[in-house]
Amino acid sequence: MAITALGYLELRASSLDDWAGFAPRMLGLMLAERAQTELAFRMDDRRQRVIVSADAQDGLGAFGWEVADAAALDAMAARLEAAGVAVARGARALADRRRVAELIVTQDPLGNRIEIFHGPEVTDRAFAPGRAISGFRTGPLGMGHAVLTVPRIDEVLPFYRDILGFGLSDWVEQPFRATFMHVNGRHHSLALIETGKAGMHHLMMELLSLDDVGQGYDLAMAEEGRVATTLGRHTNDWMTSFYARTPGGFLVEYGWGGRHIDPATWKAERMDSGPSLWGHDRHWAGPEAVAAGRRMRMEAAARGERAPVQVLPGNHTVMPGACPWWDGLRAAE
């Protein structure tokens, strides 16, 4: 699989000041650089993960999808050209601005700008979050996942699956149509939701601590209208999360405990229990959608549906006193 991760995201913003406040205070991103027309935010040792560029209107600027090296980039350019998709080499000035060694530029069937790159810049300067968080789960998994709204999934899916080589994770038909795709061990790095319109639905950022998410939820709840989807847990990637409205109008999913898969052996299937095990009232979708989601969750709960909690090694401790057998086993080690 040529694409290895979602490396960066560029956003267009009518107010840089709004993002300069929201991203560090709410999300815990580090403001790494600020120019008159651009902000650059860090999540880890990369020089930048989220780029916000000044524009007359808010919206998506570009997706930055990563490949392993120059040979993989050349192969991807050839693959796009063979499929009849226009592709261009990114100028040196653009590569420098994106803090990468080299990139190519194309677009998906909806006109979303796609930048495919290799050689991201890293820094020895320690990551200093905008608020007290333990950090983001990134590394080989990339910066998180992105979800697009599309008029019709069938018109967009072949580009990502057949040309770019994304793997199909699973899909849902109710209470809305959505398809989820992976490029690494993260359950999905991209998803498409069929809404009849094209746009950016949300960007997911995964935290290293559930408390980071809970404290972020408290911050969001303190601002009227900031929470778009309540705290809940997804059925397919097991993420415990909530969704906040950004200054750009789209959403940020702020989560913990995402599922790790093996792309080599993963088998896609239709998810019939709805998108969430519990919670996640989607206020942005309207009262009927909220009621439908609740009905599906109650039916799944009545069937006894549960999912494992997935945590990183070293990121959890079993509470002493909850199980005498376990306490005895640990004491004997």
N, C-alpha and C positions, 0 to 999 in steps of 0.2 A: 504494500500500500504506500503510494508516494507521499501523500499528505500525512504528516505525523501529528499535527496539533494546531489548534487555534492559537496563533502566536500573539496577535495584537488586534485592536479594533480602533478605527478612527471614527469619531462622531463629529457632526456639524452642529454648531450651537449659536443661537442668537445672543446669548449672554455667557461669556466666559466667567464672569464673576459668580454666577449661580453655581456653575460646576466647581469653581475653586473653593466654594464653601461646602457644597453637598458631598463631593467625592471623599474628602478627608474626614469630615465630621460624621457623616452617616455611614459610609462604606469602609472607612479606615484606609483608603488609598494614600499613598505618599505623593505629594506634589513634588515632582523631581525637577521640572523646568517650567518657567513661565515666560512667554514672549508676548508681544503686543497682540498677536493673532493666533496664538496656540498655547495649549497647556499639555504637559506630558506627566502621566501618573505611573508610579511603580506599584507592583504587587509582590515583588521578589527581587532576585539579583539582576533581572533584565533592566536595561536602561529605561525602557518604557513598555507598558502593556496597553494603556488606554490613552489615546491622543484625542484631544478636543480642539477642533479648529473653528475659528470665528467664521460665521456665515450669516446671511440675512435670515435664513430659516433653520429650524432644528431638523435633524435627521441623521441617517446613516451616511458615513463618508466612505469607509472601505473596511473589508475584512482582510486580515493578514493571516494567510494559511501557510504553515511552515513545512519545508521539506528538509531532508537530511543534509544535502550538500549540493555543489554546483552541478554534478552529473544528474542528480535527481531533478533539479530545476530544468535542465536542458531536456530531459526526458518528458517532463510535464508539458513544456512548451511544444514539443513535437506531438505529443498526444492531443493537445488542444487543436493544433493546426490540422492534424489528420482527421479530426472530427468536424472540421469546418468552422471552428470557433476562432474569432479574431483574437490575437494575442500580441502584445508588444513588450519589448524590453524596457524596464523602468530606467529612467535617466539616473546618472550618478547622483545628481542633486536630490532626487527622491529617495534613493537608497540611503543617503546620508541623513536625510530628514527622518526616515523610518528607523534609523540605527541598525541597518542590516547590511550584509556584504553585497547582496545582489537580489533583484526581484524581477518578476514579470507581471504584467497587468492584463486582466481580461474582465469579463462581466458574465453574470448568470443570465438566464432567459428573462428575468424581470428587470434587468439593467443594474443590479447591485454590483458595485465595483469589487473585484476580487484581486488582491495582490498576493502572489505566491512568492515566498522568499526563502533564503537560507542564510546562515551566519549571523544570528542576532548578537548585538553587543551586550555584554554583561559588565557589571561594575563591582569593585571591591567595597564600595561604600555600603555600609549596613542599611538594610531596609528599616525605615522609621515610620511606622503607621501613623495615620492622621488621628486615630484614637486608639485606646488601649485594646488591641486584639492580639491573639496568638500568632496570626499569620494566615496566608492563603495556601490552599492545596493546588500547586501548579506543577512545575518540573516537566517531566515527559508527558503529563496529561494536558499541558497547555493552560491557558488562562481561565478556562471554564467552558461554557457552551453558549451558543447563540440560537435563538428561535425566530424564524421569519414567519410573517403572515403572507399567504399566497392566494391568488384567485382560485387556482386549481392545482393540487399537488402533482397530478399526472403530467403537467406541463413543465414542472421544475425538477422533479425527482430524477429523471434520466441524466441531467447535467451533472449532478453531484454524485449519483451512484455509478453511472456507466462511464462518464468521462473523467471526473476527478477521482473516482475509485473509492468513495465512501462506502462503508459497510452498513447494511440495514440492521438496526437493533430490534425494533418492534414497531407496532402501529396500533392506533385506536380508531374506532368508528363512532363511538358515543362517549360523551354528549357532543363531541365535535370530531372531525377527521384530523388526524395528525400522524406524521411519520418521523421516526427518530433514527439518526445515523451516527456511526462512530468512526473514528480514525485512529484510535489507540485504546487503552484500557478503560478510559472513561466511558460510561454507558452510552452517552451521546455527546457529541461536540456540536451537532447541528440538528435542529428539528424544523419541520414545516407544518404550519397549522393552516388548514383551508378555511378562509373567512370570506372570500370573494374580493379581498383587497390585498394589495402588496404593501409591505412595511416591515418595520422592526418591531417584534413583539417584546422580547426580553433578552437580556444578557445574564447568565448565571455565574456567580462567584461563589466558590466553596471555601469555607473557613476550616481551620484546624481544630476548633473547639465549638461545641454546641452552645456554650455560654456566650461566645462571640455573637452567635445568631440571636440568642434570647435578648442580650443587651441591645443589639441593633433593633430588635423588634420593639423594645421599650422606647428607644429613640424615635422610631417611626410612628408609634402610636401617639406620641406626644405632639405630633404635628397633624393638624386636621387635613384629611385627604391624602396623606402620604402612603398609607397602606392600601394597596390595590387588591391583594389576595392574602387572606389571613394565614397564620401559621398552620402548617400541615405536613403530611408526608406522602410522597409519590409512590405509586405502585410499581413503576418500571425501574427507576434508578434509586429508589429507597431514600431519596433526599428529604431531610427535614428542613423546611424552608418557609420563608414568606416572600412576598413580592412588594417592592416599593416603587412608587412613581418617581421618575427622574426629572430633572429640569428640562430634558428633551422630549418628554411626553411618553417615551416607551418605559418599560419596566426593568428593574433589576431583581433577579431572584437571588436571595441571600441565604445560603444553605450549608448543611453539614451532613456528613455520613453517606456520601454518594457511593453508588455501587461500582465495583471494579470488575470488568469482564475480561475474558480471553478472546480477542478477535479471531484467533485461528480456529476456535471450536464453537463459537457462539452461533446459536440457531435463532433466527428471528421468529416471532410469533405475534398474533393479534392479542392485544390486551383487552379483555372483556369486562373487567371490573371497574372501569373508569380510571381517571388519571390519578386519584389520590386515595390512600387508605383511610385517612381522617383529615379534617380541617380543609384548608385551601378553598374557602368560599371566594369565588371569583367575582367580586363586586363589579369589575370592569365589564363583565359579560352581561349584566342585567339580572333582574329577579328570576326570570324563568330558568336561566342557566344555573343560578345558585341553587334553586330548588331541585333541578335535575341532578346536579352534582351531589347534593345531600342525599337524595334518594338512592343513588348508586352506592354511596359510601355505607349507608345503613344496610343495604342488601348484602354488601360484601362483609360487613361486620357480623351480620346474622349468620353468614356461612362460616364464620370463624377465620377469615383470611388474616394472615399475619406475615411479616417479612423480617428477616434477620437484620440486626443492627450492624452495619459495617463500619469499622473504625480502623485507623492506621496503627501499626505496631508502635508501642510507646505513647500512644495518644489516649490511653484509657487505663484505669485501675479498677479492678473489681472491689466493690465496697466490702470491707471486713465486717463481720457480724451478720451478714445477710444469709450465709450458708455455712454452718459449722463444718460440714465435710470439706468444703473448699478451703476454709481457714486452716484446717488441719493439714491438708495437702500442701498448702503454701508454707506452713511452718516446718514441714519435713524436708523442704528443698534445701 
